[in-house]
């Protein structure tokens, strides 16, 4: 199921991408580059589109649009309250 992960964004290296930072369930910050069509700006919040693979009360396992720079993985656990359906 596609959902949106709360994140922060900045312009990427190329005009069609954004640099994304998001917090993991363990409290670490991960970074990735995502295509601009996977980014949503709404009010004061930024979001990146993810696929939710599994979830429980506290965390969700999500599939990112590109690998995280820190570990080259496209799957991470994020806080459940950081996932929004739109």
Phi and psi restraints in degrees (value plus and minus 20) as a CYANA .aco file:
   2 UNK   PHI     -99.0   -59.0
   2 UNK   PSI     115.9   155.9
   3 UNK   PHI    -163.3  -123.3
   3 UNK   PSI    -196.6  -156.6
   4 UNK   PHI    -142.4  -102.4
   4 UNK   PSI     115.2   155.2
   5 UNK   PHI    -124.7   -84.7
   5 UNK   PSI     106.7   146.7
   6 UNK   PHI     -82.8   -42.8
   6 UNK   PSI     113.9   153.9
   7 UNK   PHI    -173.4  -133.4
   7 UNK   PSI    -196.7  -156.7
   8 UNK   PHI    -142.0  -102.0
   8 UNK   PSI     127.4   167.4
   9 UNK   PHI    -152.2  -112.2
   9 UNK   PSI     135.5   175.5
  10 UNK   PHI    -161.6  -121.6
  10 UNK   PSI     143.2   183.2
  11 UNK   PHI     -79.2   -39.2
  11 UNK   PSI     122.1   162.1
  12 UNK   PHI    -105.1   -65.1
  12 UNK   PSI    -190.6  -150.6
  13 UNK   PHI     -92.6   -52.6
  13 UNK   PSI     -45.9    -5.9
  14 UNK   PHI    -139.7   -99.7
  14 UNK   PSI     135.8   175.8
  15 UNK   PHI     -84.5   -44.5
  15 UNK   PSI     -40.6    -0.6
  16 UNK   PHI    -119.1   -79.1
  16 UNK   PSI      -3.8    36.2
  17 UNK   PHI    -158.7  -118.7
  17 UNK   PSI     142.2   182.2
  18 UNK   PHI    -146.4  -106.4
  18 UNK   PSI     126.9   166.9
  19 UNK   PHI    -104.9   -64.9
  19 UNK   PSI     109.3   149.3
  20 UNK   PHI    -140.0  -100.0
  20 UNK   PSI     119.9   159.9
  21 UNK   PHI    -148.0  -108.0
  21 UNK   PSI     115.8   155.8
  22 UNK   PHI    -162.2  -122.2
  22 UNK   PSI     137.3   177.3
  23 UNK   PHI    -117.6   -77.6
  23 UNK   PSI     116.0   156.0
  24 UNK   PHI    -103.3   -63.3
  24 UNK   PSI     150.6   190.6
  25 UNK   PHI     -83.6   -43.6
  25 UNK   PSI     -46.8    -6.8
  26 UNK   PHI    -103.3   -63.3
  26 UNK   PSI     -21.0    19.0
  27 UNK   PHI      71.6   111.6
  27 UNK   PSI     -16.3    23.7
  28 UNK   PHI    -104.4   -64.4
  28 UNK   PSI     137.4   177.4
  29 UNK   PHI    -120.5   -80.5
  29 UNK   PSI     111.3   151.3
  30 UNK   PHI    -133.9   -93.9
  30 UNK   PSI     133.8   173.8
  31 UNK   PHI    -146.8  -106.8
  31 UNK   PSI     128.2   168.2
  32 UNK   PHI    -179.0  -139.0
  32 UNK   PSI     145.4   185.4
  33 UNK   PHI    -126.2   -86.2
  33 UNK   PSI     112.1   152.1
  34 UNK   PHI    -149.3  -109.3
  34 UNK   PSI     125.4   165.4
  35 UNK   PHI     -80.5   -40.5
  35 UNK   PSI     125.3   165.3
  36 UNK   PHI     -81.0   -41.0
  36 UNK   PSI     -44.0    -4.0
  37 UNK   PHI     -94.8   -54.8
  37 UNK   PSI     -25.3    14.7
  38 UNK   PHI    -123.2   -83.2
  38 UNK   PSI     -11.8    28.2
  39 UNK   PHI    -134.3   -94.3
  39 UNK   PSI     119.5   159.5
  40 UNK   PHI    -151.0  -111.0
  40 UNK   PSI     114.5   154.5
  41 UNK   PHI    -132.2   -92.2
  41 UNK   PSI     104.4   144.4
  42 UNK   PHI    -161.8  -121.8
  42 UNK   PSI      95.2   135.2
  43 UNK   PHI      42.9    82.9
  43 UNK   PSI    -149.7  -109.7
  44 UNK   PHI    -114.0   -74.0
  44 UNK   PSI      -9.0    31.0
  45 UNK   PHI    -135.9   -95.9
  45 UNK   PSI     128.2   168.2
  46 UNK   PHI    -133.2   -93.2
  46 UNK   PSI     129.1   169.1
  47 UNK   PHI    -159.0  -119.0
  47 UNK   PSI     128.6   168.6
  48 UNK   PHI    -139.2   -99.2
  48 UNK   PSI     118.6   158.6
  49 UNK   PHI     -94.8   -54.8
  49 UNK   PSI     111.4   151.4
  50 UNK   PHI    -155.7  -115.7
  50 UNK   PSI     142.2   182.2
  51 UNK   PHI    -125.7   -85.7
  51 UNK   PSI     106.1   146.1
  52 UNK   PHI    -103.6   -63.6
  52 UNK   PSI      99.7   139.7
  53 UNK   PHI    -112.6   -72.6
  53 UNK   PSI     -54.2   -14.2
  54 UNK   PHI    -181.3  -141.3
  54 UNK   PSI     137.4   177.4
  55 UNK   PHI    -176.9  -136.9
  55 UNK   PSI     135.2   175.2
  56 UNK   PHI    -154.5  -114.5
  56 UNK   PSI    -182.9  -142.9
  57 UNK   PHI     -85.2   -45.2
  57 UNK   PSI     -52.6   -12.6
  58 UNK   PHI    -128.0   -88.0
  58 UNK   PSI     -47.9    -7.9
  59 UNK   PHI    -159.4  -119.4
  59 UNK   PSI     138.9   178.9
  60 UNK   PHI    -150.3  -110.3
  60 UNK   PSI     119.5   159.5
  61 UNK   PHI    -112.3   -72.3
  61 UNK   PSI     100.0   140.0
  62 UNK   PHI    -140.2  -100.2
  62 UNK   PSI     134.1   174.1
  63 UNK   PHI    -124.9   -84.9
  63 UNK   PSI      97.9   137.9
  64 UNK   PHI    -100.9   -60.9
  64 UNK   PSI     138.4   178.4
  65 UNK   PHI     -90.9   -50.9
  65 UNK   PSI     -36.9     3.1
  66 UNK   PHI    -175.6  -135.6
  66 UNK   PSI     143.5   183.5
  67 UNK   PHI     -85.8   -45.8
  67 UNK   PSI     124.2   164.2
  68 UNK   PHI     -88.3   -48.3
  68 UNK   PSI     119.8   159.8
  69 UNK   PHI     -86.9   -46.9
  69 UNK   PSI     -50.0   -10.0
  70 UNK   PHI     -91.1   -51.1
  70 UNK   PSI     -53.4   -13.4
  71 UNK   PHI    -157.7  -117.7
  71 UNK   PSI     -14.7    25.3
  72 UNK   PHI      40.5    80.5
  72 UNK   PSI      -0.7    39.3
  73 UNK   PHI    -121.0   -81.0
  73 UNK   PSI     125.5   165.5
  74 UNK   PHI    -118.1   -78.1
  74 UNK   PSI     -20.6    19.4
  75 UNK   PHI    -138.0   -98.0
  75 UNK   PSI     114.9   154.9
  76 UNK   PHI    -164.4  -124.4
  76 UNK   PSI     136.9   176.9
  77 UNK   PHI    -113.2   -73.2
  77 UNK   PSI     110.6   150.6
  78 UNK   PHI    -146.2  -106.2
  78 UNK   PSI     139.6   179.6
  79 UNK   PHI     -80.9   -40.9
  79 UNK   PSI     119.3   159.3
  80 UNK   PHI     -76.0   -36.0
  80 UNK   PSI     -57.6   -17.6
  81 UNK   PHI     -96.7   -56.7
  81 UNK   PSI     -20.3    19.7
  82 UNK   PHI    -113.0   -73.0
  82 UNK   PSI     -22.1    17.9
  83 UNK   PHI    -121.0   -81.0
  83 UNK   PSI     111.5   151.5
  84 UNK   PHI    -148.6  -108.6
  84 UNK   PSI     116.8   156.8
  85 UNK   PHI    -119.3   -79.3
  85 UNK   PSI     110.8   150.8
